[in-house]
């Protein structure tokens, strides 16, 4: 499952595990400097918290552009028991780019090279997640070979540019070109693809169509279907979905006792996952969107039948 800001934390990882877990989770975005400096403007706020009920630790995705921050962060993560680091080189968010992280590294190859080398000093597995380019798709012809030359363990490529955001279809047509680059430059690097992949079956089909792909990453697909990682998909009822929501509410309350973030409004983005229009739950979702606490949501769920069509 992809690293997603304010999504891929311990709470939602446990919900997806209950539904059907992927092989690997990636964490939320973590500002590299914040791991050893709590006074940064982008503090961790529980992003590295691992619940005792989680069986595996996520790959920690770091962002930033200062090599020294990545070296100290990687060393600290190793001491904390994490096994792998992913470097964010693709986030299109304006705040991240303004602070020289995410997609800004596509425009600054030296920063990219330096932070990869710094992360490697820890001895942890180091991967990178990027986009095809910053402004134009054709940039991948220089950018991807450059990254492959850095000898990362895994290279995940979101098949759009920064400027395209998620407004155009993923450029599946370049997958074979990327695999060929990997085979010629860094055959030891695993290639993973991200973008417009809704579920396990679609990912498997993509891998079969493009021999040489090593991994498939699903991001927004879990918002359409929290059971996206099922190898043998089944039909799930509204009650199945609302059971996951009840679990998320409980986990959220538990997490909130430990950290002041995230706050309740951040939960509302998840309601569309569970109260689905095709299951007659539009009014239920709208009612939940007007709530101000997890207890308000539970009250609505307790009398959900009056909202269903």
N, C-alpha and C positions, 0 to 999 in steps of 0.2 A: 504494500500500500504506500502511496506516494507521501512525501512530506507535505503537509498542508497547514498553513498558518491558522492557529486557533481551532484546529480540527484534530491533528494527529497526536493528541496528548494521551495520557494514561487512561482517561475516561473513555474516549472513543475507541481507543485500541482494544479495550476490554469488551466494548459493545460489539465490535466487528469480530473479535475472537469468539464471542458467544454465537454470533450468526454463522460465521465460517472464516477462520483465520487465513491470511496469506502466508506464504513461506517466510516473508520478512516484512517487518514494519520499519518505517523511517519516522523520525521524530518531527515535531514542529521545527521551524527555523530557530536556531539559537545563535545569538550574536557571539562570535568567538571571544571577544574581549571580556564579555560579561561572565564567563566561566571562572575567571580568576580575579575579576574586578567588579564587585557588586554595585559600584557607584556609576555605572554607565547609564546612558539614556535609554538603553534597551536591555533592562534586567531580565534575568532568567524566569522569574515568577513560576517556578514549579515545572518548567519545560523538561527538566531532566528527571522528574520524579517517576519512580517505578513502583507501582503498587505491588504488594506482596503476592497478590493473586496472579500477576503476570508471569508467565513461564519463561519468556525470553526478553532480552533487552533489545530496544530498537537500535538501528543505525542512527547515530546523532548527526543531524545536518547542521553544519556551521555556515555562517555567512560573515562577510567582512572582506578586507583587502590587505591587512597588515600581517606579514609573515610572523612577527614575534607573537602576535595574539594567537595564531594557529598553533605555534609550537607549544606555548604554555597551556592552551586549551586541550590539545591532544594529550599532553603529559598528564594533566589533571583527569581527563576522561579515562585514561588507562588505569590510573590509581583508583577510580571509582568503579572499575569493573566492566566498562564498556569495551566492545571488541572491534568496533568499526566506526569510521567517520565518513560522512559524505559532505562534499563542498558545494555550496549553492552557487552556481554560475548561470542560473537561468531565470530567477525570479524577476518579473517585470514590474513589480511594485515601485512606485515613484519614490517613496521614502527610502526603500532599500537601495535603489540606484543612486539617489542623492548622497547617500552615505557610502558610496563606492562598493556596494555589494551586489550579489545577484548578477543580472545581465550586464552590469557595468564591466565585469571582468572580461566579457567578450570583446570589449573595445580596448582592453588593457592587458595584453598577453603576458607582460612581465609580472603583473600582480598575480595572475593565474598560476604561472610557473612557480612563483615564490611561495604562495600559500600551500600548494600541493607539496612542494619539497619540505616546507616547515611541518606540515601535518605528518609526513612520513617519518620524521625523527622519533616519533613515539613508538614505532614498531607496529602500530595498529593497521588494520586494513584501511585503505583510503580509496574512496570513490569520488566521482564528480557527477553532478547533474546539471545539464546545460540545455540550451536551445540551439537551433540550427544557425542562428546568427542574430545580430541586433536589428538590422534594418531590412536585409535582403536574404532570401533563402540561399542564394549562391555563396554566401559567406561560409557555409558549411564546408566548402571545398578546401578552405585554408584553416578554418577554426578547428574542425574535427581532427584532421591530421596533427595539428599542433598539440591538442590534448592527448592524443594517442602517444605522442612522443614523450609525454610525461610519465608514462608507465603507471597509470592508475589501475587498481584492481578491477573496478567496474566503471564503465562510462554509460550513464543514462542520458538519453537524448529525447527531449520533448520536441516533437516534429513540427515546430512552428518557430518563427522568429519572435523576438521581444515585441516588436511593433505590431505583430499580428495578434498578440495576446491569445485569446481563445475564440477569435471572431471568424476564423476561416477553418476549413477542414485541415486536419493534420496531413502533412506531406508524406504519405506512405510511399510515394514513388521514389524516395531517396534511400529507402532502407537498404536495398542491395548495394548501392554505392558505398554506404557507411560500412557495411559488412566487409566489402572488398578492401576498403581503407584499413580496417582493423587487421584483416588477414595479412596485409602487406607490411604494415608498420609495427603492430603490437599484437601478435597472435595470442599472447597470454592474457590480454585484457578482455573481460566479458562485456558484451554489448547488451544493453537493456533499452527498450523503447517505451515511450510514454506519449499519450495524446489520443483522445477519441477511442479508447478501448473500454467498452462498457462492462465486460465481465470475463470470467475465466475462459469461457468457450470462444469468445472473440479473440482473446489473446492467444489461445492455443492454435486457432486457425491462422492467425497472423504468423506465428512461429513456423507452422508447417509450410506456409507459402514462401517463407524467407529463411531457408536453411542457413544456419550460422548465428541466428539470434539466440542469446543465452537467457534473456529474461524479459518479462513483461511487467510494467508498472501501471497500476490502476489508481487514478485519483478521483476525479469528479464522478466516476461510475458508481462509487459507493453512495452518492447522494440520490441516485436514481434507484439503487438496489443495494441495501446493506448486506445482502447475501451474494454479492457479486463474485466472491471467490469460491462458490460452490462448484465442485467438479461435476456433480450430477444435479443440475438445478431442479428444484421442485417448486410448486405453487405455494406461496405463503399467504395466509389469511391476514386480515386487518389485525386480528388479535395477536398474531405472531409478531407483527410489526410494533404494536403498542406495548407488548411485553418487553421488547428491546428499549422502547422509550422509557418505560418504568425503570428498567435497569439503569439507563443513562441518568435519569433524575436522581436515583439513589447514589450512584457513583459521583455525580456532580456535587451533591450535598456533602458527601464524605471528603471529597477533594477540597471543597471550599472551607472546610474546618482547618485545613493545613495551609492554604494559600488564599490570598485575597483576590487572586485572578484565576480563571476568568470569572467575570460577573454574570449575573443571570441573563441579561440581554443577549449575550453571546450564544446562549442555548437556542434561541429562536430560529437560527439558521438551520437547525437540525429537524425542526418539526415537519418540514416538507418531506423528509425521508420516510416518516412513519404514517402520517395522515395523508394518504394518497387520494387524489381526485378520482382515479379509476376504481377505487374501492368505496366511493361515496362519502369520503371523509373531508370534503372541502370545507364545510361549515365547522367541523371539528377543528381543523387546522386554524381557521380564522379565529375561532374562539380562543385557542391557545395563544395566538399571536397577541392577544390583548391582555395576557396575564402579566403579573409582576413578580411571581415567585414560583418555585417548584411546587409548593403546596397548592397554589392556584391551579397549576396544571393537573395535579392529582385530583382535585375536586372535579374538574371538567371530565377527566378520564373516568371517574367514578360514575358519572351520569352520561356517558358518551352516546348512548342510544338516542337521546333526544336531538343529537346533532347529525345523525347519520341519515342518509337518503336511500 
